[in-house]
Amino acid sequence: MPQNILTVQLYGDEVWQQTSDYLHCEPLITRSREHQFKIRPHRHPGITQVFHLRRGHGQAKIDGQKLEVKAPSLILISPMSVHDFAWSDDVSGTVLSIATARLERARRSEDAPLPLSSTSLVRLAGQDRELDQLFEMLLKEYRRAPDAARDGALQAYVNLLSLRVERLEHERLHDSERQHRGQQHLKRFLDEVNRDYVQQRSVESYAEELSITAPYLNQLCRELTGRHALQIIHERLIIEARRNLIYTALRVSEIAYQLGFSDPAYFTRFFRRQTGCSPREYRRMNTQEEITSNKNSAATGRPSR
């Protein structure tokens, strides 16, 4: 690694006080403001850092990778990982610096990975009150005058933080896997609707074919498209009805039968409910637009399409 990379215990400090049980905790704003919210590239030997961003945003560059970070989130920086930041002036949160030996004490078993040891950005879905309280208590304990119980209390908070981050990572992986499965289910559902829309199948029949429940299919559709499963089925029918009304000379009743409606009057009510106008009104409006477009094209000498 190039020799000009700043290697420090804490950014901006020249004094080294690192011991095997080293731990430092401070508000994120403290050092950021001191350096005009710009922290140039540096690294920490034998120290893992955890940034808990509660408010504000910034740009980070970690081992050459540029990241846009915004609250709420956690940033984990492993030892000797080169990083720099440019923070917004409203940034708020906590920075925790922990010696590797202290993290060894937080390891749950010999086979378990070293806690907080992988450089990563953990985006939080919302304000995490549990994390907020944990960092608040950790900072309060760190500022307490040293006594016989302080080191044990700090270690207990590190242990709790390690467990909380491990759970967050697990939840993130679970959500990612769940979303992937959901995307697969949605794609199959949309393919089947495109194939069978004329049959006007029920949501339950599609769900059964996908080997999931109808409520779960509805939930996936709402989460991934913002629409219910039945809305998607109806929208596909309307798309085909519009095509026939604009591009064919079929009567409305013929279109209704082609789309699986046994009663043309019901098709008309269905179409009006979905579009705000009747099939005949829709055809008339679009025919008039086509006539007007053709007249304008003839006047300008340009093709209408």
Contacts in CASP RR format, 6 or more apart in sequence:
PFRMAT RR
TARGET T0000
AUTHOR 0000-0000-0000
METHOD contacts of the structure
MODEL  1
MPQNILTVQLYGDEVWQQTSDYLHCEPLITRSREHQFKIRPHRHPGITQV
FHLRRGHGQAKIDGQKLEVKAPSLILISPMSVHDFAWSDDVSGTVLSIAT
ARLERARRSEDAPLPLSSTSLVRLAGQDRELDQLFEMLLKEYRRAPDAAR
DGALQAYVNLLSLRVERLEHERLHDSERQHRGQQHLKRFLDEVNRDYVQQ
RSVESYAEELSITAPYLNQLCRELTGRHALQIIHERLIIEARRNLIYTAL
RVSEIAYQLGFSDPAYFTRFFRRQTGCSPREYRRMNTQEEITSNKNSAAT
GRPSR
1 80 0 8 1.000
1 82 0 8 1.000
5 41 0 8 1.000
5 42 0 8 1.000
5 43 0 8 1.000
5 82 0 8 1.000
6 40 0 8 1.000
6 41 0 8 1.000
6 42 0 8 1.000
6 43 0 8 1.000
7 42 0 8 1.000
7 43 0 8 1.000
7 44 0 8 1.000
7 45 0 8 1.000
8 42 0 8 1.000
8 43 0 8 1.000
8 44 0 8 1.000
9 15 0 8 1.000
9 16 0 8 1.000
9 17 0 8 1.000
9 18 0 8 1.000
9 44 0 8 1.000
9 47 0 8 1.000
9 97 0 8 1.000
10 24 0 8 1.000
10 31 0 8 1.000
10 44 0 8 1.000
10 97 0 8 1.000
11 31 0 8 1.000
11 35 0 8 1.000
11 39 0 8 1.000
11 42 0 8 1.000
12 31 0 8 1.000
12 35 0 8 1.000
18 46 0 8 1.000
18 47 0 8 1.000
18 99 0 8 1.000
19 99 0 8 1.000
20 99 0 8 1.000
20 101 0 8 1.000
20 102 0 8 1.000
21 99 0 8 1.000
21 101 0 8 1.000
21 102 0 8 1.000
21 151 0 8 1.000
22 47 0 8 1.000
22 97 0 8 1.000
22 98 0 8 1.000
22 99 0 8 1.000
22 101 0 8 1.000
22 102 0 8 1.000
23 96 0 8 1.000
23 97 0 8 1.000
23 98 0 8 1.000
23 99 0 8 1.000
23 102 0 8 1.000
23 142 0 8 1.000
23 154 0 8 1.000
23 158 0 8 1.000
24 96 0 8 1.000
24 97 0 8 1.000
24 142 0 8 1.000
25 94 0 8 1.000
25 95 0 8 1.000
25 96 0 8 1.000
25 97 0 8 1.000
25 138 0 8 1.000
25 139 0 8 1.000
25 142 0 8 1.000
26 94 0 8 1.000
26 95 0 8 1.000
26 139 0 8 1.000
27 92 0 8 1.000
27 93 0 8 1.000
27 94 0 8 1.000
27 95 0 8 1.000
27 139 0 8 1.000
28 51 0 8 1.000
28 52 0 8 1.000
28 53 0 8 1.000
28 87 0 8 1.000
28 91 0 8 1.000
28 92 0 8 1.000
28 93 0 8 1.000
28 94 0 8 1.000
28 95 0 8 1.000
29 91 0 8 1.000
29 92 0 8 1.000
29 93 0 8 1.000
31 39 0 8 1.000
31 95 0 8 1.000
32 39 0 8 1.000
32 85 0 8 1.000
32 87 0 8 1.000
32 91 0 8 1.000
33 89 0 8 1.000
37 86 0 8 1.000
37 87 0 8 1.000
37 88 0 8 1.000
37 89 0 8 1.000
37 91 0 8 1.000
38 84 0 8 1.000
38 85 0 8 1.000
38 86 0 8 1.000
38 87 0 8 1.000
39 84 0 8 1.000
39 85 0 8 1.000
39 86 0 8 1.000
39 87 0 8 1.000
40 84 0 8 1.000
41 61 0 8 1.000
41 82 0 8 1.000
41 83 0 8 1.000
41 84 0 8 1.000
42 82 0 8 1.000
42 83 0 8 1.000
42 84 0 8 1.000
43 79 0 8 1.000
43 80 0 8 1.000
43 81 0 8 1.000
43 82 0 8 1.000
43 83 0 8 1.000
44 77 0 8 1.000
44 79 0 8 1.000
44 80 0 8 1.000
44 97 0 8 1.000
45 79 0 8 1.000
45 80 0 8 1.000
46 79 0 8 1.000
46 80 0 8 1.000
46 99 0 8 1.000
46 100 0 8 1.000
47 79 0 8 1.000
47 97 0 8 1.000
47 98 0 8 1.000
47 99 0 8 1.000
47 100 0 8 1.000
48 76 0 8 1.000
48 77 0 8 1.000
48 78 0 8 1.000
48 79 0 8 1.000
48 97 0 8 1.000
48 98 0 8 1.000
48 100 0 8 1.000
48 103 0 8 1.000
48 116 0 8 1.000
48 117 0 8 1.000
49 75 0 8 1.000
49 76 0 8 1.000
49 77 0 8 1.000
49 95 0 8 1.000
49 96 0 8 1.000
49 97 0 8 1.000
49 98 0 8 1.000
50 74 0 8 1.000
50 75 0 8 1.000
50 76 0 8 1.000
50 77 0 8 1.000
50 95 0 8 1.000
50 96 0 8 1.000
50 98 0 8 1.000
50 116 0 8 1.000
50 161 0 8 1.000
50 165 0 8 1.000
51 74 0 8 1.000
51 75 0 8 1.000
51 76 0 8 1.000
51 77 0 8 1.000
51 93 0 8 1.000
51 94 0 8 1.000
51 95 0 8 1.000
52 74 0 8 1.000
52 93 0 8 1.000
52 94 0 8 1.000
52 95 0 8 1.000
52 96 0 8 1.000
52 131 0 8 1.000
52 135 0 8 1.000
53 69 0 8 1.000
53 70 0 8 1.000
53 71 0 8 1.000
53 72 0 8 1.000
53 73 0 8 1.000
53 74 0 8 1.000
53 75 0 8 1.000
53 91 0 8 1.000
53 92 0 8 1.000
53 93 0 8 1.000
54 71 0 8 1.000
54 72 0 8 1.000
54 92 0 8 1.000
54 93 0 8 1.000
54 94 0 8 1.000
54 127 0 8 1.000
54 132 0 8 1.000
55 71 0 8 1.000
55 90 0 8 1.000
55 91 0 8 1.000
55 92 0 8 1.000
55 93 0 8 1.000
56 70 0 8 1.000
56 71 0 8 1.000
56 87 0 8 1.000
56 88 0 8 1.000
56 90 0 8 1.000
56 91 0 8 1.000
56 92 0 8 1.000
57 68 0 8 1.000
57 69 0 8 1.000
57 70 0 8 1.000
57 71 0 8 1.000
57 87 0 8 1.000
57 88 0 8 1.000
57 91 0 8 1.000
58 68 0 8 1.000
58 69 0 8 1.000
58 70 0 8 1.000
58 85 0 8 1.000
58 86 0 8 1.000
58 87 0 8 1.000
58 88 0 8 1.000
58 91 0 8 1.000
59 66 0 8 1.000
59 67 0 8 1.000
59 68 0 8 1.000
59 69 0 8 1.000
59 85 0 8 1.000
59 86 0 8 1.000
60 66 0 8 1.000
60 67 0 8 1.000
60 69 0 8 1.000
60 75 0 8 1.000
60 83 0 8 1.000
60 84 0 8 1.000
60 85 0 8 1.000
60 121 0 8 1.000
61 67 0 8 1.000
61 83 0 8 1.000
61 84 0 8 1.000
61 85 0 8 1.000
62 75 0 8 1.000
62 77 0 8 1.000
62 81 0 8 1.000
62 82 0 8 1.000
62 83 0 8 1.000
62 119 0 8 1.000
63 81 0 8 1.000
63 82 0 8 1.000
63 83 0 8 1.000
63 119 0 8 1.000
64 82 0 8 1.000
67 121 0 8 1.000
69 75 0 8 1.000
69 121 0 8 1.000
71 92 0 8 1.000
72 124 0 8 1.000
72 126 0 8 1.000
72 127 0 8 1.000
72 128 0 8 1.000
72 131 0 8 1.000
73 121 0 8 1.000
73 122 0 8 1.000
73 123 0 8 1.000
73 124 0 8 1.000
74 121 0 8 1.000
74 122 0 8 1.000
74 124 0 8 1.000
74 131 0 8 1.000
74 165 0 8 1.000
74 168 0 8 1.000
75 120 0 8 1.000
75 121 0 8 1.000
75 122 0 8 1.000
76 116 0 8 1.000
76 118 0 8 1.000
76 119 0 8 1.000
76 120 0 8 1.000
76 121 0 8 1.000
76 122 0 8 1.000
76 165 0 8 1.000
77 83 0 8 1.000
77 119 0 8 1.000
78 117 0 8 1.000
78 118 0 8 1.000
78 119 0 8 1.000
79 100 0 8 1.000
81 119 0 8 1.000
93 135 0 8 1.000
94 135 0 8 1.000
94 138 0 8 1.000
94 139 0 8 1.000
96 135 0 8 1.000
96 138 0 8 1.000
96 161 0 8 1.000
98 116 0 8 1.000
98 158 0 8 1.000
100 114 0 8 1.000
100 117 0 8 1.000
102 155 0 8 1.000
102 158 0 8 1.000
103 114 0 8 1.000
103 115 0 8 1.000
103 116 0 8 1.000
103 117 0 8 1.000
103 158 0 8 1.000
103 162 0 8 1.000
104 114 0 8 1.000
105 155 0 8 1.000
105 158 0 8 1.000
105 159 0 8 1.000
106 115 0 8 1.000
106 116 0 8 1.000
106 155 0 8 1.000
106 158 0 8 1.000
106 159 0 8 1.000
106 162 0 8 1.000
107 113 0 8 1.000
107 114 0 8 1.000
107 115 0 8 1.000
115 158 0 8 1.000
115 162 0 8 1.000
115 165 0 8 1.000
115 166 0 8 1.000
116 161 0 8 1.000
116 162 0 8 1.000
116 165 0 8 1.000
120 169 0 8 1.000
122 165 0 8 1.000
122 168 0 8 1.000
122 169 0 8 1.000
122 172 0 8 1.000
124 131 0 8 1.000
124 168 0 8 1.000
130 164 0 8 1.000
131 164 0 8 1.000
134 157 0 8 1.000
134 160 0 8 1.000
134 161 0 8 1.000
134 164 0 8 1.000
135 161 0 8 1.000
137 157 0 8 1.000
138 154 0 8 1.000
138 157 0 8 1.000
138 158 0 8 1.000
138 161 0 8 1.000
141 150 0 8 1.000
141 153 0 8 1.000
141 154 0 8 1.000
141 157 0 8 1.000
142 154 0 8 1.000
144 150 0 8 1.000
182 220 0 8 1.000
182 224 0 8 1.000
183 224 0 8 1.000
185 210 0 8 1.000
185 212 0 8 1.000
185 217 0 8 1.000
185 220 0 8 1.000
186 220 0 8 1.000
186 221 0 8 1.000
186 224 0 8 1.000
186 225 0 8 1.000
188 210 0 8 1.000
189 206 0 8 1.000
189 210 0 8 1.000
189 217 0 8 1.000
189 220 0 8 1.000
189 221 0 8 1.000
189 229 0 8 1.000
189 232 0 8 1.000
190 232 0 8 1.000
192 206 0 8 1.000
192 209 0 8 1.000
192 210 0 8 1.000
193 206 0 8 1.000
193 232 0 8 1.000
193 233 0 8 1.000
193 236 0 8 1.000
194 236 0 8 1.000
197 233 0 8 1.000
197 236 0 8 1.000
197 237 0 8 1.000
197 240 0 8 1.000
197 259 0 8 1.000
198 240 0 8 1.000
198 258 0 8 1.000
198 259 0 8 1.000
198 260 0 8 1.000
199 260 0 8 1.000
200 233 0 8 1.000
200 237 0 8 1.000
200 259 0 8 1.000
200 260 0 8 1.000
200 261 0 8 1.000
201 233 0 8 1.000
203 214 0 8 1.000
203 217 0 8 1.000
203 218 0 8 1.000
203 229 0 8 1.000
203 230 0 8 1.000
203 233 0 8 1.000
204 214 0 8 1.000
206 217 0 8 1.000
206 229 0 8 1.000
206 233 0 8 1.000
207 213 0 8 1.000
207 214 0 8 1.000
207 216 0 8 1.000
207 217 0 8 1.000
207 229 0 8 1.000
210 217 0 8 1.000
214 229 0 8 1.000
217 229 0 8 1.000
218 228 0 8 1.000
218 229 0 8 1.000
221 227 0 8 1.000
221 228 0 8 1.000
221 229 0 8 1.000
221 231 0 8 1.000
221 232 0 8 1.000
222 228 0 8 1.000
225 232 0 8 1.000
227 235 0 8 1.000
234 270 0 8 1.000
234 274 0 8 1.000
235 274 0 8 1.000
237 259 0 8 1.000
237 270 0 8 1.000
238 271 0 8 1.000
238 274 0 8 1.000
238 275 0 8 1.000
240 259 0 8 1.000
241 255 0 8 1.000
241 259 0 8 1.000
241 267 0 8 1.000
241 271 0 8 1.000
241 279 0 8 1.000
242 282 0 8 1.000
244 250 0 8 1.000
244 255 0 8 1.000
244 258 0 8 1.000
244 259 0 8 1.000
245 252 0 8 1.000
245 255 0 8 1.000
245 279 0 8 1.000
245 282 0 8 1.000
245 283 0 8 1.000
245 286 0 8 1.000
246 283 0 8 1.000
246 286 0 8 1.000
246 287 0 8 1.000
248 255 0 8 1.000
250 258 0 8 1.000
252 264 0 8 1.000
252 267 0 8 1.000
252 268 0 8 1.000
252 279 0 8 1.000
252 280 0 8 1.000
252 283 0 8 1.000
253 264 0 8 1.000
255 267 0 8 1.000
255 279 0 8 1.000
256 263 0 8 1.000
256 264 0 8 1.000
256 266 0 8 1.000
256 267 0 8 1.000
256 268 0 8 1.000
257 264 0 8 1.000
259 267 0 8 1.000
261 267 0 8 1.000
261 270 0 8 1.000
267 279 0 8 1.000
268 278 0 8 1.000
268 279 0 8 1.000
271 277 0 8 1.000
271 278 0 8 1.000
271 279 0 8 1.000
271 282 0 8 1.000
272 278 0 8 1.000
275 282 0 8 1.000
277 285 0 8 1.000
290 304 0 8 1.000
293 304 0 8 1.000
294 304 0 8 1.000
296 304 0 8 1.000
297 303 0 8 1.000
297 304 0 8 1.000
END
